[in-house]
């Protein structure tokens, strides 16, 4: 029994760092040197950790669906955003940091809501927030 407990502790210790490394830093995956503005209609919202994620249909020259990653749930609530703030069908403007890999993914810097409010949702540390 003692050996079994030791094995469980050892395996857990080995697996723990993998879960820590699995989470990325925005500064490593997005261009933090410039902010881009995307305006469109919210087509889906996923309100769960590790990040709240929005899909935005953007017409025009960048007329594609964008996946916009925002903060974690508690960070969103501290910023004054909850599940009812940004809904499917809302027309919003996100200021974002584009993904370095060229995909249609971005991280939020701020969002101008349908009611006219602007909320800062920076996904990098405050000293590097655009």
C-alpha positions as CSV (number, residue, x, y, z in Angstrom):
1,X,0.0,0.0,0.0
2,X,2.9,2.3,0.8
3,X,4.5,1.7,-2.6
4,X,1.2,2.4,-4.4
5,X,0.9,5.7,-2.6
6,X,4.4,6.6,-3.5
7,X,3.8,5.7,-7.2
8,X,0.6,7.9,-7.3
9,X,2.5,10.8,-5.7
10,X,5.4,10.4,-8.2
11,X,3.1,10.2,-11.2
12,X,1.1,13.2,-10.1
13,X,4.3,15.2,-9.6
14,X,5.5,14.4,-13.1
15,X,2.2,15.3,-14.7
16,X,1.6,18.6,-12.9
17,X,4.3,20.5,-14.8
18,X,2.7,19.4,-18.1
19,X,-0.6,21.1,-17.2
20,X,1.2,24.2,-16.1
21,X,3.2,24.4,-19.4
22,X,0.1,23.7,-21.5
23,X,-1.2,27.2,-20.9
24,X,0.3,29.9,-23.1
25,X,1.3,33.5,-22.6
26,X,-0.4,36.0,-24.8
27,X,2.9,37.8,-25.4
28,X,4.3,34.5,-26.9
29,X,1.4,33.8,-29.2
30,X,0.2,37.2,-30.2
31,X,1.7,40.4,-31.7
32,X,1.7,42.7,-28.6
33,X,3.3,45.6,-30.6
34,X,0.1,46.8,-32.3
35,X,-3.6,46.8,-31.7
36,X,-6.0,46.0,-34.6
37,X,-9.7,46.9,-34.6
38,X,-12.3,44.3,-35.6
39,X,-16.0,45.3,-35.8
40,X,-18.7,42.7,-36.4
41,X,-21.5,40.6,-35.1
42,X,-21.0,38.0,-32.3
43,X,-21.9,34.6,-33.7
44,X,-21.0,32.5,-30.6
45,X,-19.9,32.9,-27.0
46,X,-18.1,30.3,-24.9
47,X,-18.1,31.4,-21.3
48,X,-15.8,28.9,-19.5
49,X,-12.2,28.7,-18.3
50,X,-9.4,29.0,-19.3
51,X,-10.7,31.9,-21.3
52,X,-14.0,33.4,-22.4
53,X,-14.0,33.1,-26.2
54,X,-16.1,35.0,-28.8
55,X,-16.6,34.3,-32.5
56,X,-17.1,37.4,-34.5
57,X,-18.3,37.7,-38.1
58,X,-16.4,40.6,-39.6
59,X,-17.6,41.9,-43.0
60,X,-15.5,43.6,-45.7
61,X,-11.8,43.2,-46.5
62,X,-11.2,40.9,-43.4
63,X,-14.6,39.3,-43.9
64,X,-14.1,36.1,-42.0
65,X,-15.0,34.6,-38.7
66,X,-12.6,35.5,-36.0
67,X,-12.0,33.6,-32.8
68,X,-11.3,36.2,-30.1
69,X,-9.9,35.0,-26.8
70,X,-10.5,37.1,-23.7
71,X,-9.7,36.8,-20.1
72,X,-10.6,34.1,-17.6
73,X,-14.0,34.1,-15.9
74,X,-13.0,36.0,-12.8
75,X,-10.9,38.5,-14.8
76,X,-14.0,39.2,-17.0
77,X,-16.2,39.8,-13.9
78,X,-13.6,42.1,-12.4
79,X,-13.6,44.1,-15.6
80,X,-17.4,44.4,-15.4
81,X,-18.3,41.8,-18.0
82,X,-20.6,38.8,-17.3
83,X,-22.5,36.3,-19.4
84,X,-25.2,38.8,-20.3
85,X,-22.9,41.6,-21.4
86,X,-21.9,40.4,-24.8
87,X,-24.4,38.1,-26.5
88,X,-24.9,36.4,-29.8
89,X,-26.2,38.9,-32.3
90,X,-24.6,41.9,-30.7
91,X,-22.6,44.3,-32.9
92,X,-19.3,45.1,-31.1
93,X,-15.9,46.4,-31.8
94,X,-12.9,44.6,-30.4
95,X,-9.4,46.0,-30.2
96,X,-7.3,43.0,-30.4
97,X,-3.8,41.6,-30.6
98,X,-3.5,39.3,-33.7
99,X,-2.1,35.8,-33.5
100,X,1.5,35.4,-34.6
101,X,0.7,32.4,-36.7
102,X,-1.5,34.4,-39.1
103,X,-4.7,32.6,-38.2
104,X,-8.0,34.4,-37.7
105,X,-7.5,34.3,-33.9
106,X,-6.9,37.3,-31.6
107,X,-6.6,38.2,-28.0
108,X,-8.6,41.1,-26.6
109,X,-7.3,44.5,-25.6
110,X,-10.7,46.1,-25.2
111,X,-14.2,46.0,-26.5
112,X,-16.7,48.7,-27.4
113,X,-20.1,47.2,-26.4
114,X,-23.5,47.6,-28.2
115,X,-24.6,50.0,-25.4
116,X,-21.6,52.4,-26.1
117,X,-19.4,51.4,-23.1
118,X,-15.8,50.5,-23.7
119,X,-14.3,47.8,-21.4
120,X,-10.6,47.2,-21.1
121,X,-10.0,43.4,-21.4
122,X,-6.3,43.3,-21.8
123,X,-5.0,39.7,-21.9
124,X,-1.4,40.6,-21.1
125,X,0.1,42.1,-18.0
126,X,-0.9,45.7,-17.3
127,X,2.5,47.1,-18.0
128,X,2.4,45.6,-21.5
129,X,-1.2,46.3,-22.2
130,X,-1.7,48.5,-25.3
